[in-house]
Amino acid sequence: TLRKPISQSSMADWASKNLNMHTQGIFRRRISISNMLSWNGGSIKKPMLITSNRTIKKEACEMFKLVQSYMGDRQTRLDRNHVALVTVTKCWSMQGLRDELYIQLIRQTTDNVCYRSLAWGWELMAISLAFFSPSPKFQSYLEGYIYRHLDSDENIAQRIKELVDLKNKKNSKSRKKRKQNTEDEGLPISTYAKYCYRKLQKVAVTGGKKGLRKPTVEEITHARNAILTPSLFGSSLEEIMLRQQDMYPGNKLPWVQTQLSQQVLALGGEQTEGIFRIPGDIDEVNALKLQVDQWRIPSSLSDPNIPASLLKLWYRELEEPVIPQQFYKECISNYENPDAAVAVVQLLPELNRLVLCYLIHFLQIFAQPSNVGRTKMDVNNLAMVMAPNCLRCQSDDPRVIFENTRKEMSFLRMLIVHLDTSFIHGLV
């Protein structure tokens, strides 16, 4: 569920308290908040946000030039991929720069009369949200800004026309140049805004890119492509099946689920101590995720914990859990009753039922006594590590969450022990 973002008046109040007000002219007059938050073709001499950190002060001004370069408002020798990489890496490495980047992007996408520049600004925001979230303090402000653009295409076109007309009255330059500024190029802004809105909701909860390896050009390209081609991670089961329709039209199950499961077994996961409990190297998991999103499984894998960790991530990041929210109460009400627990599975939508049964069939392999001796992962441990990836408690009350966690584990344990999944064998 999406929270209602803060109102425009609250955003103005936030800006008045947090913006590092700039000055201009020989009398150093303060620039108004509206001008501070409107597109600027020049450079800035100090950060947009108040900070006492000297490094941030210096880097913020350099980053503004990078934002302008990515948007095509400043000439650069670097291609846009590398401009994005430098920008994202700065903010990924230096947490204090993240809000600064987002406020700079808000500025450069406000009252921007060049549609191409505007679209590229939104594109850079979408790419950035794939790597790091704003601070909790700044999140509401950014959320409010994105929210106002969810259905704003007509308003934006009208605003660009008004600004161009105003500019033309002041200074009449060639008609060709004026037409070029208002020409629509690329996607509608609402497409970027809707993607950024969903991405912000997720990154605020899950956090951004983890690991020690810095962002790569491949990850930048992948983040940009995800705007139009949704990732296999974080999408709904229906979207994933729709995406694989052309490549695997006969498949009844998500390709990503079956391939990662088979990789875990192919690498001897059922004989690996702590499988699903011991995480794989995070940088290697990130690298595999990138490949899987391109429908590739590398042949160089050797550690079963890598595909096992990514498989858990795939279940956890599904837009709606494998067991949809409307069945949650029935699950935790029947956590001690084997027949009732199995009956809940039969009520699920067909796709969810197949995906869940495939998972349970997969876990039943690990629950066999001959494997438990090696993995030290009995049915209780398997239920403990997998239940949070299949069921999501919506309560904010710590006591309810704690109590329900026990019931979720018990429900999944019932399925591993009692659900007949023999029909799944050989299904893809």
C-alpha positions in Angstrom: 0.0 0.0 0.0 1.3 3.4 -1.0 1.4 6.1 1.6 -0.1 9.5 0.7 2.8 11.8 0.1 3.2 15.1 1.9 1.3 18.1 0.5 2.8 20.8 -1.6 2.6 23.3 1.4 4.5 20.8 3.6 7.1 20.4 0.8 7.5 24.2 0.7 8.0 24.2 4.4 10.6 21.4 4.2 12.4 23.3 1.5 12.5 26.6 3.5 14.2 24.7 6.4 16.6 22.6 4.5 17.7 24.4 1.4 21.0 26.1 1.4 19.8 29.5 0.0 21.9 30.8 -2.8 22.6 34.5 -3.6 23.3 36.4 -6.8 24.5 39.7 -8.1 26.9 42.2 -6.6 24.6 42.8 -3.7 24.4 39.0 -3.0 20.6 39.0 -3.0 19.1 35.7 -1.9 17.5 33.7 -4.6 13.8 32.7 -4.0 12.9 29.1 -3.2 11.1 28.8 -6.5 14.2 29.9 -8.4 16.4 27.7 -6.3 14.1 24.8 -7.5 13.9 25.7 -11.1 16.2 24.5 -14.0 19.5 26.3 -14.1 21.9 26.4 -17.1 24.9 27.7 -15.1 27.0 26.1 -12.4 26.4 26.3 -8.6 29.0 27.6 -6.1 27.6 25.8 -3.0 25.4 22.7 -2.3 21.6 22.8 -2.6 21.2 21.4 0.9 22.6 22.7 4.1 25.7 20.7 5.2 28.8 21.3 7.3 30.8 18.6 5.6 33.6 20.2 3.5 34.0 17.2 1.2 30.2 17.2 0.4 30.4 21.0 -0.2 33.0 20.5 -2.9 31.6 17.3 -4.4 28.1 18.7 -4.7 29.2 21.5 -7.1 31.0 18.9 -9.2 28.0 16.6 -9.2 25.8 19.4 -10.5 28.0 19.5 -13.6 27.6 15.8 -14.0 23.8 16.0 -13.8 23.9 18.7 -16.4 26.2 16.6 -18.6 23.9 13.6 -18.4 20.9 15.7 -19.3 22.7 17.1 -22.3 22.8 20.7 -20.8 26.6 20.7 -20.6 29.2 19.4 -23.0 31.4 16.5 -21.9 33.8 14.0 -23.5 32.3 11.1 -21.5 29.4 9.2 -22.9 26.2 9.3 -20.8 26.7 5.8 -19.4 30.0 6.8 -17.8 28.6 10.1 -16.6 25.8 8.2 -14.8 28.4 5.7 -13.5 30.6 8.5 -12.0 27.5 10.2 -10.5 26.1 7.0 -9.0 29.4 5.8 -7.7 30.0 9.1 -5.9 26.7 8.9 -4.1 26.9 5.1 -3.5 30.3 5.7 -1.8 29.4 8.9 0.0 26.0 8.7 1.8 25.9 12.5 2.4 25.7 13.2 -1.4 22.5 11.2 -2.0 19.9 13.7 -1.0 22.0 16.4 -2.7 21.7 14.5 -6.0 18.0 14.0 -5.7 17.4 17.7 -4.9 19.6 18.6 -7.9 17.5 16.4 -10.1 14.3 17.9 -8.8 15.7 21.3 -9.6 16.8 20.4 -13.1 13.5 18.7 -14.0 11.4 21.7 -12.9 10.5 24.3 -15.5 12.9 22.7 -18.0 11.9 23.8 -21.5 13.8 21.1 -23.3 11.8 17.9 -23.3 14.8 15.7 -24.0 16.8 17.1 -21.2 13.8 16.8 -18.9 13.3 13.1 -19.8 17.0 12.4 -19.3 16.9 14.0 -15.8 14.0 11.7 -14.9 16.0 8.8 -16.3 19.0 9.6 -14.1 16.6 9.7 -11.1 15.3 6.2 -12.0 18.9 4.8 -12.4 19.9 6.3 -9.1 17.0 4.7 -7.2 18.3 1.3 -8.3 21.5 1.9 -6.3 20.5 4.0 -3.1 17.6 5.5 -1.4 17.3 9.1 -0.1 17.6 9.6 3.7 14.3 9.0 5.7 14.2 12.8 6.2 14.2 13.5 2.5 12.2 10.6 1.3 8.8 12.2 1.9 9.9 15.3 -0.1 11.1 13.2 -3.0 8.0 11.1 -2.9 5.8 14.1 -3.0 7.6 15.5 -6.0 7.4 12.2 -7.9 3.7 11.8 -7.0 2.8 15.1 -8.6 4.1 13.9 -11.9 2.3 10.5 -12.1 -0.3 12.0 -14.5 1.3 15.2 -15.4 2.1 14.9 -19.2 -0.5 17.4 -20.4 0.5 19.9 -17.6 4.2 19.5 -18.5 3.5 20.1 -22.2 1.4 23.2 -21.3 4.1 24.5 -18.9 6.9 24.1 -21.4 4.8 26.0 -24.0 4.1 28.8 -21.5 7.8 29.1 -20.6 8.9 29.0 -24.2 6.4 31.7 -25.2 7.5 33.8 -22.3 11.2 33.4 -23.4 10.4 34.2 -27.0 8.7 37.4 -26.0 11.8 38.5 -24.2 14.2 37.5 -26.9 13.1 36.3 -30.4 15.6 33.8 -31.7 15.3 31.5 -34.7 12.0 29.6 -35.0 13.9 26.4 -35.7 15.6 26.6 -32.3 12.3 27.2 -30.6 10.7 24.2 -32.2 13.6 22.0 -31.2 13.0 22.9 -27.5 9.3 21.8 -27.4 9.7 18.8 -29.6 8.7 15.6 -27.7 11.5 13.1 -27.5 11.5 9.8 -25.6 9.0 8.4 -23.1 6.2 10.4 -21.4 7.3 11.8 -18.1 4.5 10.0 -16.3 6.2 6.7 -17.4 9.4 7.7 -15.6 7.5 9.0 -12.6 5.4 5.8 -12.1 8.6 3.7 -12.3 10.4 6.0 -9.9 7.5 6.0 -7.5 7.4 2.2 -7.3 11.2 2.0 -7.1 11.3 4.5 -4.2 8.8 2.5 -2.2 11.0 -0.6 -2.6 14.4 0.9 -2.1 13.2 2.7 1.0 12.4 -0.7 2.6 15.1 -3.0 1.1 17.9 -0.4 0.8 20.0 0.0 -2.3 22.9 -2.0 -3.8 24.8 -4.0 -1.2 28.3 -5.4 -1.3 31.9 -4.0 -1.6 32.1 -3.8 -5.4 31.4 -0.4 -6.9 28.6 0.0 -9.4 29.5 -1.1 -13.0 28.5 0.2 -16.5 26.6 -3.1 -16.9 24.5 -2.3 -13.8 23.9 1.2 -15.0 22.6 -0.1 -18.4 20.5 -2.7 -16.6 19.0 0.0 -14.3 18.1 2.1 -17.4 16.6 -0.8 -19.3 14.4 -1.7 -16.3 12.4 1.5 -16.8 10.8 -0.1 -19.9 11.5 -3.8 -19.4 10.7 -4.7 -15.8 13.2 -6.9 -13.9 12.5 -10.5 -13.1 13.0 -9.4 -9.5 10.4 -7.2 -7.8 7.7 -7.8 -10.4 4.5 -9.8 -10.0 4.2 -13.4 -11.1 1.8 -12.5 -13.8 4.3 -9.9 -15.3 7.1 -12.4 -15.2 5.1 -15.1 -17.0 4.1 -12.5 -19.6 7.7 -11.5 -20.1 8.8 -15.1 -20.7 5.9 -15.9 -23.1 8.0 -15.3 -26.2 11.1 -17.2 -25.0 9.4 -20.1 -23.1 5.8 -20.2 -24.3 5.2 -23.7 -23.0 6.5 -23.1 -19.5 3.9 -23.2 -16.6 6.4 -21.9 -14.0 8.7 -18.9 -13.9 12.0 -19.6 -15.7 13.9 -17.8 -13.0 12.4 -20.0 -10.3 13.1 -23.4 -12.0 16.6 -22.4 -13.3 17.9 -21.1 -9.9 16.4 -24.2 -8.1 18.1 -26.5 -10.6 21.4 -24.7 -10.2 21.3 -25.1 -6.4 20.9 -28.9 -6.9 23.4 -29.1 -9.8 26.1 -27.6 -7.5 25.4 -30.1 -4.7 23.3 -27.7 -2.5 21.5 -30.6 -0.9 24.8 -31.8 0.5 26.1 -28.3 1.5 26.1 -27.5 5.2 24.0 -24.4 6.1 22.4 -24.1 2.6 19.8 -21.2 2.6 21.1 -20.2 6.0 24.6 -19.2 5.0 24.4 -16.3 2.5 26.4 -16.4 -0.7 29.0 -13.6 -1.4 26.9 -10.5 -2.0 28.9 -9.2 -4.9 28.7 -12.6 -6.7 24.9 -12.7 -6.0 24.6 -9.2 -7.5 26.6 -10.4 -10.6 24.4 -13.5 -11.0 21.2 -11.4 -10.6 22.4 -9.2 -13.5 22.9 -12.3 -15.7 19.6 -13.9 -14.8 17.8 -10.7 -15.7 19.3 -11.2 -19.2 18.0 -14.8 -19.2 21.5 -16.3 -18.8 22.9 -18.7 -16.2 26.7 -18.6 -16.3 28.5 -22.0 -16.4 31.2 -20.7 -14.1 29.2 -21.1 -10.8 30.7 -23.3 -8.2 29.2 -22.2 -4.9 25.5 -23.4 -4.4 25.0 -20.6 -1.8 25.1 -18.0 -4.7 22.0 -19.3 -6.6 20.4 -20.3 -3.2 20.7 -16.7 -1.9 19.4 -15.2 -5.2 16.5 -17.7 -5.2 15.5 -16.5 -1.7 15.8 -12.9 -2.9 13.5 -13.6 -5.9 10.8 -15.0 -3.6 11.2 -12.2 -1.1 11.1 -9.4 -3.7 8.0 -10.5 -5.6 5.6 -7.6 -5.8 3.0 -9.8 -4.1 4.1 -12.8 -2.0 3.7 -16.3 -3.4 0.9 -16.7 -0.9 -1.2 -13.6 -1.6 -2.2 -11.3 1.2 -5.8 -12.2 1.2 -4.9 -15.8 2.3 -2.5 -14.6 5.1 -5.1 -14.9 8.0 -6.1 -18.4 6.9 -2.5 -19.5 6.9 -1.7 -18.3 10.4 -5.0 -19.6 11.7 -4.2 -23.1 10.5 -0.6 -23.3 11.4 -1.2 -26.5 13.5 -3.7 -28.3 11.3 -2.1 -30.2 8.5 -5.4 -30.8 6.5 -6.5 -27.2 6.8 -3.0 -25.9 5.8 -3.0 -28.1 2.7 -6.6 -26.9 1.9 -5.4 -23.3 1.9 -3.0 -24.2 -1.0 -5.8 -25.5 -3.1 -7.6 -22.1 -2.7 -4.7 -20.2 -4.2 -4.8 -18.8 -7.8 -3.5 -21.4 -10.2 -0.1 -19.7 -10.9 0.5 -19.1 -7.2 -0.4 -22.7 -6.4 2.0 -24.1 -8.9 4.9 -21.7 -7.8 4.3 -22.6 -4.1 4.0 -26.4 -4.8 7.3 -26.2 -6.8 9.0 -24.5 -3.9 7.6 -27.0 -1.4 8.7 -29.9 -3.6 12.2 -28.4 -3.8 12.4 -28.0 0.0 11.1 -31.6 0.5 14.4 -32.7 -1.2 16.4 -31.0 1.4 14.2 -32.3 4.2 15.1 -35.9 3.5 17.0 -37.4 6.4 19.9 -38.4 4.2 20.4 -34.7 3.2 19.7 -33.2 6.7 22.7 -35.1 8.0 24.9 -33.1 5.7 23.2 -29.7 5.5 22.2 -29.5 9.2 19.0 -27.9 7.8 16.1 -29.9 9.1 12.4 -29.2 8.3 12.3 -26.6 11.1 15.3 -24.7 9.9 14.1 -24.8 6.3 10.7 -23.4 7.4 12.4 -20.7 9.4 14.5 -19.4 6.5 11.8 -19.7 3.8 8.6 -18.5 5.6 9.5 -14.8 5.5 9.9 -15.1 1.7 6.4 -16.6 1.2 4.3 -14.8 3.8 4.2 -11.1 4.7 2.8 -9.8 7.9 1.2 -6.4 7.4 1.1 -5.3 11.1 3.4 -2.7 12.5 3.0 -4.0 16.0 6.3 -5.8 17.1 4.3 -8.2 19.3 2.0 -9.2 16.5 5.0 -9.6 14.1 6.8 -11.8 16.7 3.8 -14.0 17.3 3.0 -14.3 13.6 6.6 -15.2 12.7 6.2 -18.4 14.8 2.9 -19.2 13.1 4.3 -18.5 9.6 7.2 -20.9 10.2 4.8 -23.6 11.6 2.5 -23.2 8.6 5.3 -23.7 6.1 6.6 -26.7 8.1 3.1 -28.3 7.8 3.3 -27.9 4.0 6.8 -29.4 3.8 5.8 -32.4 5.8 2.2 -33.0 4.5 1.7 -31.4 1.1 1.7 -33.9 -1.8 3.8 -32.4 -4.5 4.5 -35.5 -6.6 2.6 -33.9 -9.6 5.3 -31.2 -9.8 8.1 -33.6 -10.8 9.3 -32.8 -14.3 7.1 -29.6 -14.6 8.8 -26.5 -15.9 
